[in-house]
Amino acid sequence: MALFKSVTRFYKNISIRQKLLLLFCIQIIIPLFFMASILYRKAEVVIQNKSINYTSDILKMIELRLDDFSRNMMTLSQDILYDQVIYNILTNPDVKQDKFVYYSRMEDVVNILRKACLSREELQSIALISDNKEFYSYDSNSGRVIIKESLPYDDMITKARALKGQPLWYLEKDEKGVVQNIYLTRVLYDIADFKEIGLMTLLIKKEFLESVYRDLSTDSMHNIAIISHENEWIVGRDRQSNDMLKQFVAMNLTSDNNYKINTRKNMLISYIQLDNPRWKVVTHISLKKLNKDMVDFRLWLIILMIATLLIMSMFSVLMGVDIINPINRLVKSIKKVQEDKVYEEIAIDRMDELGYLSNCFNKMSLEIDILVNKVYKEQLTRREAELKALQAQINPHFLFNTLESINWMAMLSEAPEISDMVTSLSSLIEGSMGKGNPLISIKEELRYVDSYILIMKNRYGERLVFHKDVDEEVNIQVPRLVLQPIVENAIYHGIDKNRKTGEISLCLKKDNNHVYIAITDNGRGMQQEEVEQLNEKFRRGCDQYLLSKDKRGIGLENVNRRIKLFYGQTYGIKIESDYGKYTKVILTIPRNTLGKGDQ
């Protein structure tokens, strides 16, 4: 803790120039060190991955060759298995009583085996053993290996029977466990009753298996071996190295990457698993050979780091001086403005952030008085406007008291029509004041509509007919005075511009989720193009009015905007109209809850 406090105190007491130099050194050395380390490690990984990929490609090529070899042997064994001559001699043991027929068929079998054996360079011998141990064979290597004498029949037939006709890759080993011969064998069955009729075995040349990878090995990748699924060494160049590979693979075949890095032996071991036969192809490469180029790379990397450090340090000093000097000039000017309260201008000789900061300081010191005066004048203007607005307001209590006096005078004069009009007007004024909750019940809103209709009927008399169809079960909250502007528009277009009797109808219905309020007039209607334009305007909720001089456009737009503000953008107004017949305005609002709009 004491050391930390000492370091903190030292850092706070040094100048900005020294702090910048220290910061530059830290920013250069640490990233450079990590960059070099990452670059070195990345190069090492790249080289290693390239070696792994190269080794994997070689092993996959060997795998393809061995798969092709395995398929060829399987096909050959099936061809022999389905040969009718061979099938007849194995299923008809009585033919031996007629020696002429027997030797003739035996010669045919040997010819078939000879043809099959000589057609494949992988084969050394082919043998057929009947269930009574009659032996038919052919050796392509002039008797170098007599298959009849070397064949481990008893062990082979036992293991082959367990596979029930499926091919068996059999490895014959000596007393030391070294694989001497490789066989592909399978039990033969009578197709009629599925009884065992013999054993077929193919002796594979070990030299052929070695030739599979001989042309693919390189100086760095020359230790290639083929190992059985039981980790038995089959073929390979360096027996001692392959024994080590066999042991390593036996202990470490748990990775899906098909390679292992043996740090104790300092080598990369790669392997691939064959499907049929279930053998492994294994190889190893010394890590020293892989990383021999990394020694020179590391030396050049260190030299480059030192040179970069020196060059960057020199540039850091120059950049620190270039940054500190303008800051010092700016601080000096700020102190002068603070002390003398006068305008101070800094000479600008650069266009970077420091130059921009100096230019801003010059502008601020020059315009500060102008800004203060401007703000002062704006405050005076605002206060004057507020005062005029207060003077222009009418006291609501005075207005209500006046209307109440007129109402009493009408009642005393026995003029009920005037009394009703004054009462209705008072109700509308109260609603337009909008005190308290902006939402009111639908019943209260309908009372405002009734008050407005009462006033209008005194004006139009019998020319105005109003119908109302309301679902009494609907009990929702709506914005205050949301229906009166629509009724006003309906009267304006249904009566003022028509000489016939104007009929206005208000219908309120509901479904599971919505409430629909339709206000219809029998006025002149609108053209379909005008209806589409208004509906598109209402759907978008734009602030600009399509019909800025039309009362219908302004009133409906205001109502539509209020509905969207309260309930969300999915609700609002829709117009239906038939020119010369009618116009219907439909309000859609939610039945139960408010939408996402602001309240």
For each residue, the residues with C-beta under 8 A, 3 or more apart:
1: 4 5
2: 5 6
3: 6 7
4: 1 7 8
5: 1 2 8 9
6: 2 3 9 10
7: 3 4 10 11
8: 4 5 11 12
9: 5 6 12 13
10: 6 7 13 14
11: 7 8 14 19 22
12: 8 9
13: 9 10
14: 10 11 18 19 22
15: 18 19
16: 19 20 324 327
17: 20 21 320 321 324
18: 14 15 21 22
19: 11 14 15 16 22 23
20: 16 17 23 24 316 320 323 324
21: 17 18 24 25 316 317 320
22: 11 14 18 19 25 26
23: 19 20 26 27
24: 20 21 27 28 312 313 316 319 320
25: 21 22 28 29 313 316
26: 22 23 29 30
27: 23 24 30 31
28: 24 25 31 32 309 312 313 316
29: 25 26 32 33 309
30: 26 27 33 34
31: 27 28 34 35
32: 28 29 35 36 305 308 309 312
33: 29 30 36 37 305
34: 30 31 37 38
35: 31 32 38 39
36: 32 33 39 40 301 302 304 305
37: 33 34 40 41
38: 34 35 41 42
39: 35 36 42 43 301
40: 36 37 43 44 294 297 298 301
41: 37 38 44 45
42: 38 39 45 46
43: 39 40 46 47 294 297
44: 40 41 47 48 291 294
45: 41 42 48 49
46: 42 43 49 50
47: 43 44 50 51 290 291 293 294
48: 44 45 51 52 268 290
49: 45 46 52 53
50: 46 47 53 54
51: 47 48 54 55 220 268 285 290
52: 48 49 55 56 259 268 270
53: 49 50 56 57
54: 50 51 57 58 221
55: 51 52 58 59 221 259 268 270 283 285
56: 52 53 59 60 258 259 270 272
57: 53 54 60 61
58: 54 55 61 62 213 216 221 283
59: 55 56 62 63 258 270 271 272 281 283
60: 56 57 63 64 272
61: 57 58 64 65 216
62: 58 59 65 66 212 213 216 224 272 281
63: 59 60 66 67 272 274 281
64: 60 61 67 68
65: 61 62 68 69 212 213
66: 62 63 69 70 209 212 226 274 279 281
67: 63 64 70 71 274 275 276
68: 64 65 71 72
69: 65 66 72 73 122 208 212
70: 66 67 73 74 274 276 277
71: 67 68 74 75
72: 68 69 75 76 120 122
73: 69 70 76 77 120 122 167 184 202 204
74: 70 71 77 78 167 184 276
75: 71 72 78 79
76: 72 73 79 80 116 119 120 123 202
77: 73 74 80 81 167 184 186 200 202
78: 74 75 81 82
79: 75 76 82 83 116
80: 76 77 83 86 112 113 116 126 128 200
81: 77 78 86 186 188 200
82: 78 79 87
83: 79 80 86 87 112
84: 87 88
85: 88 89 105 108 109 112
86: 80 81 83 89 90 109 112 128
87: 82 83 84 90 91 191
88: 84 85 91 92 95 105
89: 85 86 92 95 105 106 109 130 136
90: 86 87 128 130 131 188 197 198
91: 87 88 190 192 197
92: 88 89 95
93: 96 130 132 134
94: 97
95: 88 89 92 98 101 102 105
96: 93 99 102 134
97: 94 102
98: 95 101 102
99: 96 102 103
100: 103 104
101: 95 98 104 105
102: 95 96 97 98 99 105 106
103: 99 100 106 107
104: 100 101 107 108
105: 85 88 89 95 101 102 108 109
106: 89 102 103 109 110 136
107: 103 104 110 111
108: 85 104 105 111 112
109: 85 86 89 105 106 112 113 128 136
110: 106 107 113 114 136 137 138
111: 107 108 114 115
112: 80 83 85 86 108 109 115 116
113: 80 109 110 116 117 126 127 128 136 137 138
114: 110 111 117 118 138
115: 111 112 118 119
116: 76 79 80 112 113 119 120 123 126
117: 113 114 120 123 124 125 126 138 139 140
118: 114 115 140
119: 76 115 116
120: 72 73 76 116 117 123
121: 205 208
122: 69 72 73 204 205 208
123: 76 116 117 120 126 140 202 203 204 205
124: 117 139 140 141 144 145 203 204 205
125: 117 137 138 139 140 141 145 147 202 203
126: 80 113 116 117 123 137 138 200 201 202 203
127: 113 135 136 137 138 147 148 151 200 201 203
128: 80 86 90 109 113 135 136 137 188 198 199 200
129: 133 134 135 136 151 153 198 199 200 201
130: 89 90 93 133 134 136 197 198
131: 90 196 197 198
132: 93
133: 129 130 153
134: 93 96 129 130
135: 127 128 129 148
136: 89 106 109 110 113 127 128 129 130
137: 110 113 125 126 127 128 147 148
138: 110 113 114 117 125 126 127
139: 117 124 125 142 143 144 145 146 147
140: 117 118 123 124 125
141: 124 125 144 145
142: 139
143: 139 146
144: 124 139 141
145: 124 125 139 141 150 181 203
146: 139 143 149 150
147: 125 127 137 139 150 151 201 203
148: 127 135 137 151
149: 146
150: 145 146 147 172 181
151: 127 129 147 148 156 183 201
152: 155 156 170 172
153: 129 133 156 157 199
154: 157 158
155: 152 158 159
156: 151 152 153 159 160 168 170 183 185 199 201
157: 153 154 160 161 187 199
158: 154 155 161 162
159: 155 156 162 163 168 170
160: 156 157 163 168 170 185 186 187 199
161: 157 158 164 187 196
162: 158 159
163: 159 160 166 167 168 186 187
164: 161 187
165: 186 187 188 189
166: 163 186
167: 73 74 77 163 184 185 186
168: 156 159 160 163 183 184 185 186
169: 182 183 184 228 277 278 279
170: 152 156 159 160 182 183 184 185 201
171: 179 181 182 183 228 232 234
172: 150 152 179 180 181 182 183
173: 176 177 178 179 180 232
174: 177 178 180
175:
176: 173
177: 173 174 232
178: 173 174 233
179: 171 172 173 182 228 232 233 234 235
180: 172 173 174
181: 145 150 171 172 203 204 206
182: 169 170 171 172 179 203 204 206 209 234
183: 151 156 168 169 170 171 172 201 202 203 204
184: 73 74 77 167 168 169 170 201 202 204
185: 156 160 167 168 170 199 200 201 202
186: 77 81 160 163 165 166 167 168 199 200
187: 157 160 161 163 164 165 196 198 199
188: 81 90 128 165 196 197 198 199 200
189: 165 194 195 196 197
190: 91 193 194 195 196 197
191: 87 194
192: 91
193: 190
194: 189 190 191
195: 189 190
196: 131 161 187 188 189 190
197: 90 91 130 131 188 189 190
198: 90 128 129 130 131 187 188
199: 128 129 153 156 157 160 185 186 187 188
200: 77 80 81 126 127 128 129 185 186 188
201: 126 127 129 147 151 156 170 183 184 185
202: 73 76 77 123 125 126 183 184 185
203: 123 124 125 126 127 145 147 181 182 183
204: 73 122 123 124 181 182 183 184 208 209
205: 121 122 123 124 208 209
206: 181 182 209 210 234 235
207: 210 211
208: 69 121 122 204 205 211 212
209: 66 182 204 205 206 212 226 234 235
210: 206 207 213 214 235
211: 207 208 214 215
212: 62 65 66 69 208 209
213: 58 62 65 210 216 217 224 281
214: 210 211 217
215: 211
216: 58 61 62 213 224
217: 213 214 221 222 224 237
218: 221 222
219: 222
220: 51 285 286 289 290
221: 54 55 58 217 218 224 283 285
222: 217 218 219 237 238
223: 236 237 238 241 242 245 283 284
224: 62 213 216 217 221 236 237 281 282 283
225: 233 234 235 236 237 241 242 245 246 281 282 283
226: 66 209 234 235 236 279 280 281 282
227: 231 232 233 234 242 245 246 249 279 280 281 282
228: 169 171 179 231 232 234 277 278 279 280
229: 277 278 279 280
230:
231: 227 228 246 247 249 250 280
232: 171 173 177 179 227 228 246
233: 178 179 225 227 236 239 242 243 246
234: 171 179 182 206 209 225 226 227 228 279
235: 179 206 209 210 225 226
236: 223 224 225 226 233 239 241 242 245
237: 217 222 223 224 225 241 242
238: 222 223 241 242
239: 233 236 242 243
240: 243 244
241: 223 225 236 237 238 244 245 284
242: 223 225 227 233 236 237 238 239 245 246 282
243: 233 239 240 246 247
244: 240 241 247 248 265
245: 223 225 227 236 241 242 248 249 269 271 282 283 284
246: 225 227 231 232 233 242 243 249 250 282
247: 231 243 244 250 251
248: 244 245 251 252 260 262 265 269
249: 227 231 245 246 252 253 269 271 280 282
250: 231 246 247 253
251: 247 248
252: 248 249 255 260
253: 249 250 271 280
254:
255: 252 258 259 260
256:
257:
258: 56 59 255 270 271 272 273
259: 52 55 56 255 268 269 270 271
260: 248 252 255 268 269 270
261: 267 268 269 287
262: 248 265 266 267 268 269 284
263: 266
264:
265: 244 248 262
266: 262 263 286 287 288
267: 261 262 284 285 286 287
268: 48 51 52 55 259 260 261 262 284 285 286 287 290
269: 245 248 249 259 260 261 262 282 283 284
270: 52 55 56 59 258 259 260 282 283 284 285
271: 59 245 249 253 258 259 280 281 282 283
272: 56 59 60 62 63 258 280 281
273: 258 278 280
274: 63 66 67 70 277 278 279 280 281
275: 67 278
276: 67 70 74
277: 70 169 228 229 274
278: 169 228 229 273 274 275
279: 66 169 226 227 228 229 234 274
280: 226 227 228 229 231 249 253 271 272 273 274
281: 59 62 63 66 213 224 225 226 227 271 272 274
282: 224 225 226 227 242 245 246 249 269 270 271
283: 55 58 59 221 223 224 225 245 269 270 271
284: 223 241 245 262 267 268 269 270
285: 51 55 220 221 267 268 270 289 290
286: 220 266 267 268 289 290
287: 261 266 267 268 290 291
288: 266 291 292
289: 220 285 286 292
290: 47 48 51 220 268 285 286 287
291: 44 47 287 288 294 295
292: 288 289 295
293: 47 296 297
294: 40 43 44 47 291 297 298
295: 291 292 298 299
296: 293 299 300
297: 40 43 293 294 300 301
298: 40 294 295 301 302
299: 295 296 302 303
300: 296 297 303 304
301: 36 39 40 297 298 304 305
302: 36 298 299 305 306
303: 299 300 306 307
304: 36 300 301 307 308
305: 32 33 36 301 302 308 309
306: 302 303 309 310
307: 303 304 310 311
308: 32 304 305 311 312
309: 28 29 32 305 306 312 313
310: 306 307 313 314
311: 307 308 314 315
312: 24 28 32 308 309 315 316
313: 24 25 28 309 310 316 317
314: 310 311 317 318
315: 311 312 318 319
316: 20 21 24 25 28 312 313 319 320
317: 21 313 314 320 321
318: 314 315 321 322
319: 24 315 316 322 323
320: 17 20 21 24 316 317 323 324
321: 17 317 318 324 325
322: 318 319 325 326
323: 20 319 320 326 327 354
324: 16 17 20 320 321 327 328
325: 321 322 328 329
326: 322 323 329 330 350 354 355 358
327: 16 323 324 330 331 354
328: 324 325 331 332
329: 325 326 332 333 346 358
330: 326 327 333 334 346 354 357 358 361
331: 327 328 334 335
332: 328 329 335 336
333: 329 330 336 337 344 346 361
334: 330 331 337 338 361
335: 331 332 338 339
336: 332 333 339 340 342 344
337: 333 334 340 341 342 343 344 365
338: 334 335 341
339: 335 336
340: 336 337 344
341: 337 338
342: 336 337
343: 337 365 366
344: 333 336 337 340 365
345: 362 365 366
346: 329 330 333 358 361 362
347:
348: 355 358 359 362
349: 355
350: 326 354 355
351: 355 356
352: 355 356
353: 356 357
354: 323 326 327 330 350 357 358
355: 326 348 349 350 351 352 358 359
356: 351 352 353 359 360
357: 330 353 354 360 361
358: 326 329 330 346 348 354 355 361 362
359: 348 355 356 362 363
360: 356 357 363 364
361: 330 333 334 346 357 358 364 365
362: 345 346 348 358 359 365 366
363: 359 360 366 367
364: 360 361 367 368
365: 337 343 344 345 361 362 368
366: 343 345 362 363
367: 363 364 370 371
368: 364 365 371 372
369: 372 373
370: 367 373 374
371: 367 368 374 375
372: 368 369 375 376
373: 369 370 376 377
374: 370 371 377 378
375: 371 372 378 379
376: 372 373 379 380
377: 373 374 380 381
378: 374 375 381 382
379: 375 376 382 383
380: 376 377 383 384
381: 377 378 384 385
382: 378 379 385 386
383: 379 380 386 387
384: 380 381 387 388
385: 381 382 388 389
386: 382 383 389 390
387: 383 384 390 391
388: 384 385 391 392
389: 385 386 392 393
390: 386 387 393
391: 387 388
392: 388 389
393: 389 390
394: 398 399
395: 398 399
396: 399 400 433
397: 400 401
398: 394 395 401 402
399: 394 395 396 402 403 429
400: 396 397 403 404 426 429 430
401: 397 398 404 405
402: 398 399 405 406
403: 399 400 406 407 422 425 426 429
404: 400 401 407 408 426
405: 401 402 408 409
406: 402 403 409 410 418 422
407: 403 404 410 411 419 422 423 426
408: 404 405 411 412
409: 405 406 412 413
410: 406 407 413 415 416 418 419 422
411: 407 408 414 415 416 419
412: 408 409
413: 409 410 418
414: 411
415: 410 411 418 419
416: 410 411 419 420
417: 420 421 458
418: 406 410 413 415 421 422
419: 407 410 411 415 416 422 423
420: 416 417 423 424 454 458
421: 417 418 424 425 454 455 458
422: 403 406 407 410 418 419 425 426
423: 407 419 420 426 427 451
424: 420 421 427 428 450 451 452 454 455
425: 403 421 422 428 429 451 455
426: 400 403 404 407 422 423 429 430
427: 423 424 430 431 447 448 451
428: 424 425 431 432 448 451 452 455 484
429: 399 400 403 425 426 432 433
430: 400 426 427 433
431: 427 428 434 448 480 481 484
432: 428 429 481
433: 396 429 430
434: 431 438 480 481
435:
436:
437: 440
438: 434 479 480 566 599
439: 477 478 479 480 566 599
440: 437 444 445 477 478 479 480
441: 444 445 475 476 477 478
442: 445 446 474 475 476 477 478 508 515
443: 446 447 475
444: 440 441 447 448
445: 440 441 442 448 449 478 480 481 482 483
446: 442 443 449 450 468 470 483 506
447: 427 443 444 450 451
448: 427 428 431 444 445 451 452 481 483 484
449: 445 446 452 453 483 484 487 506
450: 424 446 447 453 454
451: 423 424 425 427 428 447 448 454 455
452: 424 428 448 449 455 456 484 487 488
453: 449 450 456 457 464 466 487 504
454: 420 421 424 450 451 457 458
455: 421 424 425 428 451 452 458 459
456: 452 453 459 460 464 491
457: 453 454 460 461 464 466
458: 417 420 421 454 455 461
459: 455 456 464
460: 456 457 463 464 491 495 502
461: 457 458 464
462: 465 501
463: 460 495 501 502
464: 453 456 457 459 460 461 491 495 501 502 504
465: 462 501 502 503 504
466: 453 457 503 504 505 506
467: 503 504 505 506
468: 446 505 506
469: 505 506 507 508
470: 446 474 506 507 508
471: 474 508 509 510
472:
473: 510
474: 442 470 471 508 510 515 591
475: 441 442 443
476: 441 442 515 589 591
477: 439 440 441 442
478: 439 440 441 442 445 482 483 589
479: 438 439 440 482 562 563 566
480: 431 434 438 439 440 445
481: 431 432 434 445 448 484 485
482: 445 478 479 485 486 559 562 563 587
483: 445 446 448 449 478 486 487 506 517 519 587
484: 428 431 448 449 452 481 487 488
485: 481 482 488 489 555 556 558 559
486: 482 483 489 490 519 555 556 559 585 587
487: 449 452 453 483 484 490 491 504 506 519
488: 452 484 485 491 492 551 555
489: 485 486 492 493 551 552 555 556 585
490: 486 487 493 494 504 519 520 521 523 583 585
491: 456 460 464 487 488 494 495 496 502 504 521
492: 488 489 495 496 497 551 552
493: 489 490 496 497 521 523 524 552 583
494: 490 491 497 498 502 503 504 521 522 523 583
495: 460 463 464 491 492 498 502 523
496: 491 492 493
497: 492 493 494 523 524
498: 494 495 502 522 523 524
499:
500: 522
501: 462 463 464 465
502: 460 463 464 465 491 494 495 498 521 522 523
503: 465 466 467 494 521 522
504: 453 464 465 466 467 487 490 491 494 519 520 521
505: 466 467 468 469 518 519 520
506: 446 449 466 467 468 469 470 483 487 517 518 519
507: 469 470 516 517 518 519 520
508: 442 469 470 471 474 515 516 517 518
509: 471 515 516 518
510: 471 473 474 514 515 516 591
511: 514 516 591
512: 591
513: 590 591 592
514: 510 511 588 589 590 591
515: 442 474 476 508 509 510 588 589 590 591
516: 507 508 509 510 511 586 587 588
517: 483 506 507 508 586 587 589
518: 505 506 507 508 509 584 585 586 587
519: 483 486 487 490 504 505 506 507 584 585 587
520: 490 504 505 507 582 583 584 585
521: 490 491 493 494 502 503 504 582 583
522: 494 498 500 502 503 581 582
523: 490 493 494 495 497 498 502 582 583
524: 493 497 498 579 580
525: 577 578 579 580 581 582 583
526: 530 531 534 575 577 579 583
527: 530 531 579
528: 531 532 577 579
529: 532 533
530: 526 527 533 534
531: 526 527 528 534 535 575 576 577
532: 528 529 535 536
533: 529 530 536 537 546
534: 526 530 531 537 538 546 547 553 556 575
535: 531 532 538 539 574 575
536: 532 533 539 540
537: 533 534 540 542 545 546 557
538: 534 535 541 556 557 560 572 573 574 575
539: 535 536 572
540: 536 537
541: 538 560 561 564 569 572
542: 537
543: 561
544: 548
545: 537 548 553 554 557
546: 533 534 537 553
547: 534 550 552 553 554
548: 544 545 553 554
549:
550: 547 553 554
551: 488 489 492 554 555
552: 489 492 493 547 555 556
553: 534 545 546 547 548 550 556 557
554: 545 547 548 550 551 557 558
555: 485 486 488 489 551 552 558 559
556: 485 486 489 534 538 552 553 559 560 573 575 585
557: 537 538 545 553 554 560 561
558: 485 554 555 561 562
559: 482 485 486 555 556 562 563 573 587
560: 538 541 556 557 563 564 572 573
561: 541 543 557 558 564 565
562: 479 482 558 559 565 566
563: 479 482 559 560 566 567 571 572 573 587 589
564: 541 560 561 567 568 569 571 572 597
565: 561 562 597 598
566: 438 439 479 562 563 594 595 597 598 599
567: 563 564 570 571 589 590 594 595 596 597
568: 564 571 594 595 596 597
569: 541 564 572 596 597
570: 567 595
571: 563 564 567 568 588 589 590 595
572: 538 539 541 560 563 564 569 587 588
573: 538 556 559 560 563 585 586 587 588
574: 535 538 585 586 588
575: 526 531 534 535 538 556 583 584 585 586
576: 531 583 584 586
577: 525 526 528 531 582 583 584
578: 525 581 582
579: 524 525 526 527 528
580: 524 525
581: 522 525 578
582: 520 521 522 523 525 577 578
583: 490 493 494 520 521 523 525 526 575 576 577
584: 518 519 520 575 576 577
585: 486 489 490 518 519 520 556 573 574 575
586: 516 517 518 573 574 575 576
587: 482 483 486 516 517 518 519 559 563 572 573
588: 514 515 516 571 572 573 574
589: 476 478 514 515 517 563 567 571
590: 513 514 515 567 571 593 594 595
591: 474 476 510 511 512 513 514 515
592: 513
593: 590
594: 566 567 568 590 597 599
595: 566 567 568 570 571 590
596: 567 568 569
597: 564 565 566 567 568 569 594
598: 565 566
599: 438 439 566 594
